[in-house]
Amino acid sequence: MKLVDELFEIYRGRLQGTEEDLDMITLTVLEQLSQKEILGMIKELKEEELAYFFRLYLFEALKQKFDTIDTDHGFADKRLYH
């Protein structure tokens, strides 16, 4: 994706690439884009990129749901991830 390449070039050498750095970058980008712009970028994704995008979304959403359930039931230490 062109945006990812551009962001990488902007921040390469400036940031460490830690999860905190990446979270800051992604939140900043999202704050500046409208829903129309985001959907336009999604429509431009190649089929493989779209599948990866959706797989990653599902993975993170499910992980968050299971983390919430585990925390609610006191099972946080018994999580099993592949």
MOPAC internal coordinates of N, CA, C and O (Angstrom, degrees):
PM7 1SCF
backbone

  N    0.0000 0     0.00 0     0.00 0    0    0    0
  C    1.4498 1     0.00 0     0.00 0    1    0    0
  C    1.5244 1   108.13 1     0.00 0    2    1    0
  O    1.2310 1   121.72 1   -46.40 1    3    2    1
  N    1.2957 1   114.31 1   133.60 1    3    2    1
  C    1.4619 1   120.80 1  -176.57 1    5    3    2
  C    1.5350 1   111.90 1   -59.06 1    6    5    3
  O    1.2310 1   120.00 1   138.74 1    7    6    5
  N    1.3231 1   117.61 1   -41.26 1    7    6    5
  C    1.4656 1   121.11 1  -179.04 1    9    7    6
  C    1.5201 1   111.26 1   -60.74 1   10    9    7
  O    1.2310 1   120.32 1   138.03 1   11   10    9
  N    1.3197 1   116.98 1   -41.97 1   11   10    9
  C    1.4665 1   120.97 1   179.56 1   13   11   10
  C    1.5290 1   110.01 1   -62.68 1   14   13   11
  O    1.2310 1   120.56 1   136.10 1   15   14   13
  N    1.3300 1   116.54 1   -43.90 1   15   14   13
  C    1.4673 1   120.50 1   178.42 1   17   15   14
  C    1.5225 1   111.35 1   -61.61 1   18   17   15
  O    1.2310 1   120.55 1   136.99 1   19   18   17
  N    1.3375 1   116.55 1   -43.01 1   19   18   17
  C    1.4659 1   120.69 1   179.85 1   21   19   18
  C    1.5270 1   111.51 1   -64.73 1   22   21   19
  O    1.2310 1   120.35 1   135.42 1   23   22   21
  N    1.3269 1   116.94 1   -44.58 1   23   22   21
  C    1.4677 1   120.44 1   179.19 1   25   23   22
  C    1.5211 1   111.28 1   -63.66 1   26   25   23
  O    1.2310 1   120.88 1   139.35 1   27   26   25
  N    1.3270 1   115.91 1   -40.65 1   27   26   25
  C    1.4562 1   120.04 1   178.49 1   29   27   26
  C    1.5262 1   110.51 1   -59.34 1   30   29   27
  O    1.2310 1   120.66 1   135.08 1   31   30   29
  N    1.3221 1   116.35 1   -44.92 1   31   30   29
  C    1.4619 1   120.24 1  -179.42 1   33   31   30
  C    1.5271 1   111.60 1   -65.89 1   34   33   31
  O    1.2310 1   120.03 1   142.46 1   35   34   33
  N    1.3079 1   117.54 1   -37.54 1   35   34   33
  C    1.4733 1   121.31 1  -179.88 1   37   35   34
  C    1.5239 1   110.67 1   -65.55 1   38   37   35
  O    1.2310 1   120.40 1   134.40 1   39   38   37
  N    1.3266 1   116.84 1   -45.60 1   39   38   37
  C    1.4605 1   120.37 1  -171.57 1   41   39   38
  C    1.5201 1   114.88 1   -97.06 1   42   41   39
  O    1.2310 1   120.00 1   171.64 1   43   42   41
  N    1.3298 1   117.61 1    -8.36 1   43   42   41
  C    1.4641 1   119.87 1   178.51 1   45   43   42
  C    1.5207 1   108.92 1   -62.12 1   46   45   43
  O    1.2310 1   120.50 1   -50.99 1   47   46   45
  N    1.3120 1   116.65 1   129.01 1   47   46   45
  C    1.4581 1   120.87 1  -179.00 1   49   47   46
  C    1.5227 1   113.23 1    88.95 1   50   49   47
  O    1.2310 1   120.22 1   162.93 1   51   50   49
  N    1.3269 1   117.19 1   -17.07 1   51   50   49
  C    1.4731 1   121.24 1   179.09 1   53   51   50
  C    1.5234 1   112.27 1   -97.44 1   54   53   51
  O    1.2310 1   121.27 1   146.38 1   55   54   53
  N    1.3370 1   115.18 1   -33.62 1   55   54   53
  C    1.4577 1   120.61 1  -177.08 1   57   55   54
  C    1.5250 1   109.49 1  -124.36 1   58   57   55
  O    1.2310 1   120.96 1   -18.19 1   59   58   57
  N    1.3049 1   115.77 1   161.81 1   59   58   57
  C    1.4630 1   121.81 1  -178.33 1   61   59   58
  C    1.5250 1   112.98 1   -81.31 1   62   61   59
  O    1.2310 1   120.30 1   159.13 1   63   62   61
  N    1.3279 1   117.04 1   -20.87 1   63   62   61
  C    1.4581 1   119.79 1  -175.98 1   65   63   62
  C    1.5159 1   112.24 1    84.26 1   66   65   63
  O    1.2310 1   120.65 1  -159.47 1   67   66   65
  N    1.3365 1   116.36 1    20.53 1   67   66   65
  C    1.4600 1   120.00 1   176.66 1   69   67   66
  C    1.5318 1   109.15 1   -71.37 1   70   69   67
  O    1.2310 1   120.68 1   -12.67 1   71   70   69
  N    1.3151 1   116.31 1   167.33 1   71   70   69
  C    1.4637 1   119.80 1   178.29 1   73   71   70
  C    1.5222 1   110.92 1   -59.01 1   74   73   71
  O    1.2310 1   120.19 1   143.32 1   75   74   73
  N    1.3306 1   117.25 1   -36.68 1   75   74   73
  C    1.4584 1   120.70 1   179.08 1   77   75   74
  C    1.5260 1   110.87 1   -65.19 1   78   77   75
  O    1.2310 1   120.43 1   136.85 1   79   78   77
  N    1.3408 1   116.78 1   -43.15 1   79   78   77
  C    1.4640 1   121.07 1   177.69 1   81   79   78
  C    1.5281 1   110.64 1   -60.76 1   82   81   79
  O    1.2310 1   121.01 1   131.89 1   83   82   81
  N    1.3171 1   115.67 1   -48.11 1   83   82   81
  C    1.4547 1   120.52 1  -177.26 1   85   83   82
  C    1.5220 1   111.71 1   -66.29 1   86   85   83
  O    1.2310 1   120.65 1   143.16 1   87   86   85
  N    1.3233 1   116.37 1   -36.84 1   87   86   85
  C    1.4616 1   120.52 1   176.89 1   89   87   86
  C    1.5275 1   110.08 1   -63.55 1   90   89   87
  O    1.2310 1   120.28 1   137.76 1   91   90   89
  N    1.3233 1   117.07 1   -42.24 1   91   90   89
  C    1.4610 1   121.57 1   178.76 1   93   91   90
  C    1.5270 1   110.41 1   -61.96 1   94   93   91
  O    1.2310 1   120.28 1   134.75 1   95   94   93
  N    1.3287 1   117.07 1   -45.25 1   95   94   93
  C    1.4644 1   121.22 1  -179.17 1   97   95   94
  C    1.5281 1   110.19 1   -62.19 1   98   97   95
  O    1.2310 1   120.55 1   130.99 1   99   98   97
  N    1.3311 1   116.55 1   -49.01 1   99   98   97
  C    1.4633 1   119.29 1  -176.68 1  101   99   98
  C    1.5251 1   112.13 1   -64.66 1  102  101   99
  O    1.2310 1   120.09 1   139.47 1  103  102  101
  N    1.3148 1   117.43 1   -40.53 1  103  102  101
  C    1.4683 1   119.73 1   177.91 1  105  103  102
  C    1.5232 1   111.20 1   -64.54 1  106  105  103
  O    1.2310 1   120.25 1   139.84 1  107  106  105
  N    1.3167 1   117.12 1   -40.16 1  107  106  105
  C    1.4649 1   121.36 1   178.85 1  109  107  106
  C    1.5203 1   110.61 1   -63.35 1  110  109  107
  O    1.2310 1   120.29 1   136.54 1  111  110  109
  N    1.3133 1   117.04 1   -43.46 1  111  110  109
  C    1.4637 1   120.82 1   179.14 1  113  111  110
  C    1.5282 1   110.20 1   -63.97 1  114  113  111
  O    1.2310 1   120.25 1   133.23 1  115  114  113
  N    1.3188 1   117.13 1   -46.77 1  115  114  113
  C    1.4615 1   120.65 1  -178.86 1  117  115  114
  C    1.5255 1   112.18 1   -61.20 1  118  117  115
  O    1.2310 1   120.20 1   143.47 1  119  118  117
  N    1.3222 1   117.22 1   -36.53 1  119  118  117
  C    1.4685 1   120.84 1   178.44 1  121  119  118
  C    1.5206 1   111.83 1   -63.26 1  122  121  119
  O    1.2310 1   120.32 1   153.00 1  123  122  121
  N    1.3241 1   116.99 1   -27.00 1  123  122  121
  C    1.4606 1   121.33 1  -175.36 1  125  123  122
  C    1.5300 1   113.65 1   -94.32 1  126  125  123
  O    1.2310 1   119.78 1   171.96 1  127  126  125
  N    1.3213 1   118.02 1    -8.04 1  127  126  125
  C    1.4634 1   121.33 1  -177.56 1  129  127  126
  C    1.5197 1   110.91 1  -105.88 1  130  129  127
  O    1.2310 1   121.15 1   -37.14 1  131  130  129
  N    1.3238 1   115.40 1   142.86 1  131  130  129
  C    1.4579 1   120.15 1   173.92 1  133  131  130
  C    1.5261 1   108.81 1   -85.62 1  134  133  131
  O    1.2310 1   120.95 1   -13.03 1  135  134  133
  N    1.3156 1   115.79 1   166.97 1  135  134  133
  C    1.4676 1   119.73 1   177.47 1  137  135  134
  C    1.5251 1   109.80 1   -61.14 1  138  137  135
  O    1.2310 1   120.31 1   141.09 1  139  138  137
  N    1.3095 1   117.01 1   -38.91 1  139  138  137
  C    1.4635 1   121.20 1   179.27 1  141  139  138
  C    1.5297 1   110.88 1   -61.56 1  142  141  139
  O    1.2310 1   120.28 1   137.44 1  143  142  141
  N    1.3231 1   117.07 1   -42.56 1  143  142  141
  C    1.4715 1   121.06 1   179.01 1  145  143  142
  C    1.5262 1   111.28 1   -65.54 1  146  145  143
  O    1.2310 1   120.80 1   138.45 1  147  146  145
  N    1.3294 1   116.08 1   -41.55 1  147  146  145
  C    1.4715 1   120.43 1   179.50 1  149  147  146
  C    1.5276 1   110.27 1   -63.66 1  150  149  147
  O    1.2310 1   120.55 1   133.71 1  151  150  149
  N    1.3325 1   116.55 1   -46.29 1  151  150  149
  C    1.4649 1   119.74 1   179.39 1  153  151  150
  C    1.5266 1   111.37 1   -64.18 1  154  153  151
  O    1.2310 1   120.24 1   145.40 1  155  154  153
  N    1.3182 1   117.15 1   -34.60 1  155  154  153
  C    1.4582 1   120.63 1   176.23 1  157  155  154
  C    1.5118 1   111.57 1   -62.62 1  158  157  155
  O    1.2310 1   120.30 1   137.94 1  159  158  157
  N    1.3238 1   117.03 1   -42.06 1  159  158  157
  C    1.4700 1   120.89 1   177.91 1  161  159  158
  C    1.5233 1   110.85 1   -65.76 1  162  161  159
  O    1.2310 1   120.64 1   140.56 1  163  162  161
  N    1.3184 1   116.39 1   -39.44 1  163  162  161
  C    1.4614 1   120.09 1   179.39 1  165  163  162
  C    1.5280 1   110.20 1   -64.42 1  166  165  163
  O    1.2310 1   120.33 1   139.25 1  167  166  165
  N    1.3223 1   116.97 1   -40.75 1  167  166  165
  C    1.4683 1   120.70 1   179.34 1  169  167  166
  C    1.5211 1   111.95 1   -63.85 1  170  169  167
  O    1.2310 1   120.14 1   153.23 1  171  170  169
  N    1.3274 1   117.33 1   -26.77 1  171  170  169
  C    1.4574 1   121.39 1  -179.20 1  173  171  170
  C    1.5298 1   113.38 1   -83.08 1  174  173  171
  O    1.2310 1   119.94 1   171.57 1  175  174  173
  N    1.3354 1   117.71 1    -8.43 1  175  174  173
  C    1.4560 1   120.58 1  -179.27 1  177  175  174
  C    1.5196 1   111.29 1   -65.27 1  178  177  175
  O    1.2310 1   121.39 1   -36.16 1  179  178  177
  N    1.3282 1   114.94 1   143.84 1  179  178  177
  C    1.4640 1   120.29 1   171.63 1  181  179  178
  C    1.5208 1   107.30 1   -69.61 1  182  181  179
  O    1.2310 1   120.75 1   -17.96 1  183  182  181
  N    1.3222 1   116.17 1   162.04 1  183  182  181
  C    1.4656 1   120.68 1  -177.19 1  185  183  182
  C    1.5288 1   112.00 1   -56.70 1  186  185  183
  O    1.2310 1   120.41 1   137.27 1  187  186  185
  N    1.3414 1   116.83 1   -42.73 1  187  186  185
  C    1.4764 1   120.17 1  -179.88 1  189  187  186
  C    1.5289 1   110.95 1   -65.55 1  190  189  187
  O    1.2310 1   120.56 1   140.31 1  191  190  189
  N    1.3363 1   116.54 1   -39.69 1  191  190  189
  C    1.4619 1   120.57 1   179.36 1  193  191  190
  C    1.5260 1   110.76 1   -65.91 1  194  193  191
  O    1.2310 1   120.64 1   139.17 1  195  194  193
  N    1.3265 1   116.38 1   -40.83 1  195  194  193
  C    1.4602 1   120.60 1   179.40 1  197  195  194
  C    1.5278 1   110.59 1   -64.58 1  198  197  195
  O    1.2310 1   120.49 1   137.57 1  199  198  197
  N    1.3341 1   116.66 1   -42.43 1  199  198  197
  C    1.4640 1   120.36 1   178.29 1  201  199  198
  C    1.5219 1   110.43 1   -62.65 1  202  201  199
  O    1.2310 1   120.01 1   136.91 1  203  202  201
  N    1.3363 1   117.58 1   -43.09 1  203  202  201
  C    1.4639 1   121.77 1   178.14 1  205  203  202
  C    1.5311 1   110.32 1   -63.16 1  206  205  203
  O    1.2310 1   120.77 1   134.91 1  207  206  205
  N    1.3217 1   116.14 1   -45.09 1  207  206  205
  C    1.4658 1   122.72 1   179.41 1  209  207  206
  C    1.5318 1   110.30 1   -56.02 1  210  209  207
  O    1.2310 1   120.93 1   130.66 1  211  210  209
  N    1.3325 1   115.82 1   -49.34 1  211  210  209
  C    1.4561 1   120.18 1  -177.82 1  213  211  210
  C    1.5270 1   111.64 1   -69.22 1  214  213  211
  O    1.2310 1   120.42 1   140.96 1  215  214  213
  N    1.3411 1   116.80 1   -39.04 1  215  214  213
  C    1.4689 1   120.99 1   177.99 1  217  215  214
  C    1.5251 1   110.37 1   -61.56 1  218  217  215
  O    1.2310 1   120.58 1   136.31 1  219  218  217
  N    1.3234 1   116.50 1   -43.69 1  219  218  217
  C    1.4564 1   120.86 1   179.44 1  221  219  218
  C    1.5296 1   110.94 1   -64.32 1  222  221  219
  O    1.2310 1   120.75 1   138.06 1  223  222  221
  N    1.3260 1   116.17 1   -41.94 1  223  222  221
  C    1.4677 1   119.95 1   177.49 1  225  223  222
  C    1.5289 1   110.46 1   -60.32 1  226  225  223
  O    1.2310 1   120.32 1   130.76 1  227  226  225
  N    1.3337 1   116.98 1   -49.24 1  227  226  225
  C    1.4643 1   120.73 1   179.40 1  229  227  226
  C    1.5245 1   111.63 1   -59.38 1  230  229  227
  O    1.2310 1   120.60 1   134.82 1  231  230  229
  N    1.3283 1   116.45 1   -45.18 1  231  230  229
  C    1.4576 1   121.52 1  -179.99 1  233  231  230
  C    1.5327 1   110.67 1   -57.71 1  234  233  231
  O    1.2310 1   120.64 1   129.57 1  235  234  233
  N    1.3319 1   116.39 1   -50.43 1  235  234  233
  C    1.4691 1   120.60 1  -177.24 1  237  235  234
  C    1.5270 1   111.51 1   -67.09 1  238  237  235
  O    1.2310 1   120.27 1   140.25 1  239  238  237
  N    1.3327 1   117.09 1   -39.75 1  239  238  237
  C    1.4625 1   120.11 1   179.77 1  241  239  238
  C    1.5224 1   111.19 1   -65.80 1  242  241  239
  O    1.2310 1   120.66 1   137.14 1  243  242  241
  N    1.3375 1   116.35 1   -42.86 1  243  242  241
  C    1.4635 1   119.54 1   177.80 1  245  243  242
  C    1.5233 1   111.56 1   -66.64 1  246  245  243
  O    1.2310 1   120.43 1   139.30 1  247  246  245
  N    1.3259 1   116.79 1   -40.70 1  247  246  245
  C    1.4604 1   120.38 1   178.13 1  249  247  246
  C    1.5246 1   110.09 1   -59.46 1  250  249  247
  O    1.2310 1   120.72 1   136.58 1  251  250  249
  N    1.3141 1   116.23 1   -43.42 1  251  250  249
  C    1.4680 1   120.14 1   179.31 1  253  251  250
  C    1.5240 1   111.10 1   -63.50 1  254  253  251
  O    1.2310 1   120.12 1   137.76 1  255  254  253
  N    1.3296 1   117.38 1   -42.24 1  255  254  253
  C    1.4716 1   120.83 1   178.36 1  257  255  254
  C    1.5277 1   111.06 1   -61.56 1  258  257  255
  O    1.2310 1   120.53 1   132.81 1  259  258  257
  N    1.3400 1   116.58 1   -47.19 1  259  258  257
  C    1.4555 1   119.72 1  -179.96 1  261  259  258
  C    1.5240 1   111.14 1   -65.16 1  262  261  259
  O    1.2310 1   119.84 1   142.20 1  263  262  261
  N    1.3268 1   117.90 1   -37.80 1  263  262  261
  C    1.4627 1   121.06 1   177.09 1  265  263  262
  C    1.5231 1   110.95 1   -62.15 1  266  265  263
  O    1.2310 1   120.76 1   140.47 1  267  266  265
  N    1.3330 1   116.16 1   -39.53 1  267  266  265
  C    1.4624 1   120.85 1   179.36 1  269  267  266
  C    1.5153 1   110.59 1   -65.74 1  270  269  267
  O    1.2310 1   120.71 1   135.63 1  271  270  269
  N    1.3321 1   116.25 1   -44.37 1  271  270  269
  C    1.4655 1   120.66 1   179.14 1  273  271  270
  C    1.5235 1   110.08 1   -64.69 1  274  273  271
  O    1.2310 1   120.33 1   134.30 1  275  274  273
  N    1.3428 1   116.97 1   -45.70 1  275  274  273
  C    1.4589 1   121.15 1   179.83 1  277  275  274
  C    1.5155 1   111.35 1   -60.04 1  278  277  275
  O    1.2310 1   120.29 1   137.73 1  279  278  277
  N    1.3196 1   117.05 1   -42.27 1  279  278  277
  C    1.4670 1   121.31 1  -179.80 1  281  279  278
  C    1.5183 1   110.22 1   -66.98 1  282  281  279
  O    1.2310 1   120.30 1   138.72 1  283  282  281
  N    1.3368 1   117.03 1   -41.28 1  283  282  281
  C    1.4651 1   121.52 1   179.78 1  285  283  282
  C    1.5253 1   111.87 1   -63.72 1  286  285  283
  O    1.2310 1   120.47 1   149.44 1  287  286  285
  N    1.3265 1   116.71 1   -30.56 1  287  286  285
  C    1.4626 1   120.78 1  -177.24 1  289  287  286
  C    1.5270 1   112.76 1  -105.39 1  290  289  287
  O    1.2310 1   119.91 1  -175.14 1  291  290  289
  N    1.2965 1   117.77 1     4.86 1  291  290  289
  C    1.4535 1   120.70 1   178.18 1  293  291  290
  C    1.5087 1   114.40 1    75.06 1  294  293  291
  O    1.2310 1   119.36 1  -156.98 1  295  294  293
  N    1.3337 1   118.82 1    23.02 1  295  294  293
  C    1.4539 1   122.63 1  -177.46 1  297  295  294
  C    1.5222 1   112.59 1  -104.34 1  298  297  295
  O    1.2310 1   119.26 1  -159.48 1  299  298  297
  N    1.2866 1   119.01 1    20.52 1  299  298  297
  C    1.4672 1   122.19 1  -172.98 1  301  299  298
  C    1.5273 1   112.33 1   -56.14 1  302  301  299
  O    1.2310 1   119.64 1   148.16 1  303  302  301
  N    1.3174 1   118.28 1   -31.84 1  303  302  301
  C    1.4586 1   120.28 1  -177.11 1  305  303  302
  C    1.5305 1   112.80 1   -84.52 1  306  305  303
  O    1.2310 1   119.57 1   173.44 1  307  306  305
  N    1.3258 1   118.42 1    -6.56 1  307  306  305
  C    1.4519 1   121.16 1  -176.16 1  309  307  306
  C    1.5253 1   112.79 1  -104.28 1  310  309  307
  O    1.2310 1   119.59 1  -164.28 1  311  310  309
  N    1.3295 1   118.39 1    15.72 1  311  310  309
  C    1.4621 1   121.39 1  -179.68 1  313  311  310
  C    1.5280 1   110.76 1   -67.89 1  314  313  311
  O    1.2310 1   121.74 1   -38.57 1  315  314  313
  N    1.2992 1   114.27 1   141.43 1  315  314  313
  C    1.4501 1   120.40 1   176.63 1  317  315  314
  C    1.5204 1   107.70 1  -123.07 1  318  317  315
  O    1.2310 1   120.81 1   -59.13 1  319  318  317
  N    1.3082 1   116.05 1   120.87 1  319  318  317
  C    1.4606 1   121.62 1   177.65 1  321  319  318
  C    1.5111 1   108.58 1  -119.61 1  322  321  319
  O    1.2310 1   120.67 1   -31.80 1  323  322  321
  N    1.3154 1   116.32 1   148.20 1  323  322  321
  C    1.4595 1   121.81 1   177.07 1  325  323  322
  C    1.4765 1   109.92 1   -81.46 1  326  325  323
  O    1.2310 1   120.10 1   180.00 1  327  326  325

